[in-house]
Amino acid sequence: MIATQLIMSGMWLQDTDSISSGNSKLLMIFIGLVALALLVQAGALVVMAIGAAKARKRALAIVEEVRAKAIPAVESTQEFVKNYAPKLMVLAENMVETSNIVRKQAQEFDTTLSDVNVKARAQAAKADEVVSTAINGTAEILAAVQHGIRVPVRELTGWINGLKAGLDVLVGRSKHFGGYGQTTYSRTTRPTRDNDIDL
């Protein structure tokens, strides 16, 4: 509109002789085109303003809806935090204290377990030594008992064999003197009897 007014005022200020009729027609066409462009531009601005108003209304509706749904959630969250924040702090402190106590107990248990392990190993070594000593002592006792039994039994067997041999010799001589027969014995061999004791 301002441009049209400027062009019109420019035309009034000019001399009427300087503009020919052909030029005035071109000037009128040019002014009409400028006016049409201005009208199209104004229409586009109006459409843009209407679109912006609709978008604004839609955005405000969305914001209102979000606010209507979010405000109760935010208020309940604030109320929850207000009510339970001290309890959560106490719970966190208790958990920290519990964690410290559990850690100390675990360290004490580990120390106790290590001590028990060391003592158990020492006791196992002592028990092994006692068992080894008992086995060795038992073996020595068994060897001594075997030796103590075997030697007297051999000696007794020797005595018994000697007595038998002596009796056999005496019985043999008495038969010889009685005339029943003659039995000769050599030193190295003697007749075996069923009741000889051999070990």
ABEGO torsion letter per residue (X at the ends): XAAAAAAAAAAAABBAAABBAAAAAAAAAAAAAAAAAAAAAAAAAAAAAAAAAAAAAAAAAAAAAAAAAAAAAAAAAAAAAAAAAAAAAAAAAAAAAAAAAAAAAAAAAAAAAAAAAAAAAAAAAAAAAAAAAAAAAAAAAAAAAAAAAAAAAAAAAAAAAAAAAAAAAAAAAAAAAAGAEBBBBBAABBBBBAABBBX
